[in-house]
Amino acid sequence: MVRVSSDVKIEEWTRRLARYEASSETVARFCRGEGVSVPSFYVWKKKLRPRPASSVAASPRFVAVQVTPTVPVSTRRETVVRLGRGIRIEFGSDLQVVEAVVKQLLQTADAPHTGNDAC
């Protein structure tokens, strides 16, 4: 058995696929005329198809990323809560602090009143 170099095979299949593109035959009829199998046709078509420039990597890889806020800290809006009787609470931009204070306020509002409240 004589081995044909891969360069010769590539050249042969490149020309063959070009002939197929120029023909109006079905894949099956074309392969019969060329004396090659349909599976071989599709294997070589896949091997030789042009690859987009973005698919340079041999396999996809996961890369760790770090998400950072898109708004700089200096331009973030501050959270302000206005209560009755002109009471205003400024929290800054830390939403965890806002959440903790609101939870505390809700717990306090649900607690029974003893009449000794400072408000």
C-alpha positions in Angstrom: 0.0 0.0 0.0 1.4 3.4 -1.0 0.8 6.2 1.6 -0.1 9.6 0.2 1.3 12.6 2.1 -1.2 14.8 3.9 -0.3 17.7 1.7 -1.2 15.8 -1.4 -4.5 14.7 0.2 -5.3 18.2 1.2 -4.7 19.5 -2.3 -6.7 16.6 -3.8 -9.7 17.2 -1.5 -9.5 21.0 -2.0 -9.8 20.5 -5.7 -12.5 17.9 -5.3 -14.6 20.1 -3.1 -14.2 23.0 -5.6 -15.5 20.7 -8.3 -18.4 19.8 -6.2 -19.3 23.4 -5.5 -19.1 24.1 -9.3 -21.4 21.1 -10.0 -25.1 20.9 -9.7 -25.0 17.3 -8.4 -26.1 15.9 -5.1 -23.4 14.9 -2.7 -24.2 11.2 -3.2 -24.1 11.4 -7.0 -20.9 13.5 -6.9 -19.2 11.0 -4.5 -20.1 8.0 -6.7 -18.6 9.8 -9.7 -15.4 10.6 -7.7 -15.1 7.1 -6.2 -15.2 8.4 -2.6 -17.6 7.8 0.2 -20.2 10.3 1.4 -18.8 10.2 5.0 -15.3 11.0 3.7 -16.7 13.9 1.7 -18.2 15.5 4.8 -15.1 14.8 6.9 -12.9 16.6 4.4 -15.4 19.4 3.9 -15.3 20.0 7.6 -11.5 19.8 7.8 -11.0 22.2 5.0 -13.7 24.8 5.6 -12.4 28.3 6.4 -12.4 29.1 10.0 -13.4 32.5 11.4 -10.5 34.5 12.8 -12.1 34.4 16.3 -11.9 30.6 16.5 -8.1 30.5 17.0 -8.3 28.5 20.2 -8.3 24.7 19.8 -10.9 24.4 22.5 -13.0 26.8 24.6 -11.6 27.8 27.9 -13.3 29.3 31.0 -11.5 32.3 32.3 -12.1 33.7 35.8 -13.4 37.3 35.6 -13.9 39.9 38.2 -17.0 42.1 37.9 -16.5 45.7 39.0 -19.2 48.4 39.3 -19.6 50.4 36.1 -20.3 53.6 38.1 -17.3 55.0 40.0 -17.8 55.2 43.8 -17.5 59.0 43.7 -20.5 59.3 41.3 -22.8 56.8 43.0 -26.0 58.2 44.4 -26.6 58.2 48.1 -29.6 56.6 49.6 -31.8 58.9 51.7 -34.9 57.8 53.6 -37.4 60.4 54.6 -39.7 59.7 57.5 -42.6 61.7 58.9 -42.1 64.9 61.0 -39.1 66.0 58.8 -36.9 63.1 59.8 -34.3 62.4 57.1 -31.7 59.5 57.3 -28.8 59.5 54.9 -27.1 56.2 54.3 -24.5 56.9 51.6 -24.2 54.3 48.8 -23.8 51.1 50.9 -27.0 49.1 50.2 -26.1 46.5 52.9 -26.3 49.3 55.5 -29.7 50.4 54.1 -31.0 46.9 54.2 -29.9 46.4 57.8 -31.4 49.6 59.0 -34.7 49.0 57.2 -35.0 45.6 58.7 -34.4 47.1 62.1 -37.0 49.7 61.5 -39.5 47.2 60.4 -38.9 45.0 63.5 -39.3 48.0 65.7 -42.5 49.0 64.0 -43.9 45.5 64.5 -42.9 45.4 68.2 -45.6 46.3 70.8 -45.4 49.9 72.0 -44.8 50.5 75.7 -45.6 54.2 75.7 -42.0 55.1 76.5 -40.9 55.7 72.9 -38.6 58.6 72.4 -40.3 59.6 69.1 
